[in-house]
Structures are given as C-alpha cells and as structure tokens.
C-alpha cells in the first residue's frame, strides 16, 4: 500500500507529506471462509486498507517503529487476526548517501486475554 504521510524524526519531515509504503501480513484460519466462500469469515482487504490509510495519513510519528506499532495495534483490535506483520518503508529518506528506503518490520500476536468475541 502506498500513502502520503508526515512521519520523521526531524521537524521538517512532519510538515511536508512524503511517500510511505506499508505491507501487512495477517495470520488467521482461512479454512472456514474458503469452504463457505464467505467474506464474513475472512478479512475484508478494503477495510484493512482503510484502517492503514487512516493511521498513515492522519497521524504523525517520529519513528517508523511507532508507526508500525500503531498499525499492528489497530489491525489486531479491529480484525479477528491471531498475528500481524507490518513492514513500513520510507523511500524518500534523506541520508548522507544513496539508498532505496529506510524501513522496519514488526510482528505482533494477540495475547490469550485479548481474544475478540
């Protein structure tokens, strides 16, 4: 997913939107959805996209780690996933040399006490 956001350690990074790329992996049992061909037993990708877009485009974080953490928290809260992986890339990061992007990857698992009903 690609969005424009205001995230970065330096104040100027929080002023002007810049591109961010987000990959999400969601772990859950897909067999019931596959057997019944039923979206209500799976995860609606459109809702995932909108949840990630809302966080990237409407909030600001100094660290990519904090952005990834906020995304993973929201996805575990809003969807019936047991685990989520979030990769955030900042392709236009300005450092003293060439690179394709700066990025982080985190994995978070729902704790036993956090089961959705």
N, C-alpha and C positions, 0 to 999 in steps of 0.2 A: 504494500500500500504506500502511496506517496501523498504527502501533505506539506503544507507550508506552516511553519511554526516559529515561535520565538523562544528558543532554548539555548542556553550557553552560559559559560562562566563569566564572560565579560559583559558589561552593561550594554555595549553596542549590539551584542548578539540578541539582546532582549527587545531591541527597538525595531529592527527590520526583519520581517519574515524571511525565512530561508528554508530550503527543502530538507525534509526528513523522510526516510524510508523505514517502514515497520513491517516485519514478518511476524506472524503469530502462528504457533502450533498449539492445537487444543487436543487434549487427551480425554477421551470418554469412550464408553462402549457404544459402538455404532451398529451393532448387530440388530437391535430392535427396529431402528429406523430402516435398515437395509431390508429386513424381512418384510416389513409392512409398507415399505416405500412411502414413509410418513415423515415429513419435515418436522412435525411437532415432537418427534422422538430423537431429533438430531439438533444441530445448532444452525440457526439461520445466519449465513455468512454476511448478509446485508446488515443485520443487527450488530454483528461483530465489527464490521467496517465503520458503522456509525458511532459505536462506542469508542473505538480507537481515534477516529477523526475528532470527536468532541474533546478528548483529552489533549491530543497533539495541537489542535488549533485554538483551543480556548484557555489553556493554562500555560504557565511558563515555569521551567525548571532550570537550575544552573547546571545540573549533571544529567547526562544521558541515563545514568543508573537510576536516578529518581523518576525520570520519565518512564522508563521500562517498568519500574516497580509500580507506578500508578496504573499503567495499562494492565499489568498482570492482576493487580488487586481488583480492578473493575471487572475484568473478564471472569475471575473466579467468583465474584459477588453476583454477577448478572446471569451467568450461564451455568448449566449443570455439568461442568468440566471437573475432572479429578486433578488435572495438572495443566499448566500452560507454560509455553516457552515464548519469550518475546525477544526479538532482535531489533535494535534501533540503530540506524546508520545516519550519519550526518555527512553527506557527500561534499559539501562546500566548506568544510572546516578550514580555517586559515592557520597553518603552522609554518615553520621556517623552511619547509621543504615539501616536495611533491608527495601526495598520497591520494588514494581513491576515496577514502572516507575514514572517519572515526566511528567506532561502534561498540556496542555492548550486547551481550546475550545473557538472559537470566531464565531460570526455570523455577517455578513456584508450584507447590502442591497444596491442595485443600487439606487442612487438618481434619482429623476424625470428628472433632467437635463442630466443624463448620459445614457439615452436610446440609445441602438445600433440601427443603421438603416439598 
